[in-house]
């Protein structure tokens, strides 16, 4: 039984990509004296077989300082052309694992 299970788990010939993302990322740092924020702009597409959808994403990451400056910068910079017609902010509070 264990030998049969091992064969099934290692037989990955059926695996293949379902979709792919192709995008360019531009990163810059915003420093207004109250906070240091990294801003990443992604522009490209998501492709699944014959289907293609645009990918336009803006990510703000607080590096240091006042967290309320994230909202100030986001509402100032958005909507950027091609990124957002309606401003939707999702806040994700997490700490990155330290190495």
N, C-alpha and C positions, 0 to 999 in steps of 0.2 A: 504494500500500500504506500509506504513512504517513497519507494522508488518511482512508482507511478505518479505521485504528486509532484515529485521533483521534475520529472519530465514535462508535466503540464506547465509548471511555473517557469521553466527555462525556455519553453518553445514560444518565442516572441515573434515569429514570422508574420503573424496576423496583425501585429501592431503597426500603425502608420499614423501620420499626422491627420488631424481632423480639420485644423485651420492653421493659418499662419498670420503673424503680424509683421508688417513692414512699416517702420516709422523712423523719423529723425527726431533726436532729442536735443534741445538747446537748454542749457542750464546757466543761470546767472544768480548772483547774490544781491539781495536788497538789504541795505544797511541805512536806516534812517536815524540812527543814534538812540533809538528806543528798543530796537530789535534787529537781529540779523536773521534773515529769512532766505532760504534757498528756493528758487522758483525754477521748475522744470516744465518746458513746453514740448509736448509730443504731437507730431502731426504725421499721418500716414494712413494706412488702411488695414482692415482685417479681411482676410480672404479665406473662404470656405468653398471649395470646388469652384463653381461658376459664379458664386455670390461674392460681392465686395461691398464693404461698408466703410465709411470714413472713420478714422480714429483721430480725434482731437481732444487732448487731455492737458490740463494744467494742474500741477501739483505744487503746493506750498509746504515747506518744512521749516518749522521754527528751529533755528540753531541755538539761539540764545535771546534772552530779553523778554519783553512783555507779550504774552500770548494774544492779547486783544489786537495787536498790530497785524496779525494774520487776516482778520476780517477787514481791517482798513485797507490793506494792500489788495486783497482779493476783490473788494468792491470797487477799488480804483482801477485795477487792471482789467477786470472783466466787465462786459464781454469783449474779448479780443476778437478781431475779425476771424471768422471761421471756427471759433472755439465754443461759443455759447450764445444762444439767442435768449435764453432765460437763465438767470444766475441761480445755480443750485450749489449750495455749499454743504459738503459732508465733512464733519469733523471726526477725526479718528485720533483718539488719545492713546498713545502707546509709547513705550520706551524701546529703543532698539537694544538688542542684546549686546552686551559689551564682551569683547574678545579677551 
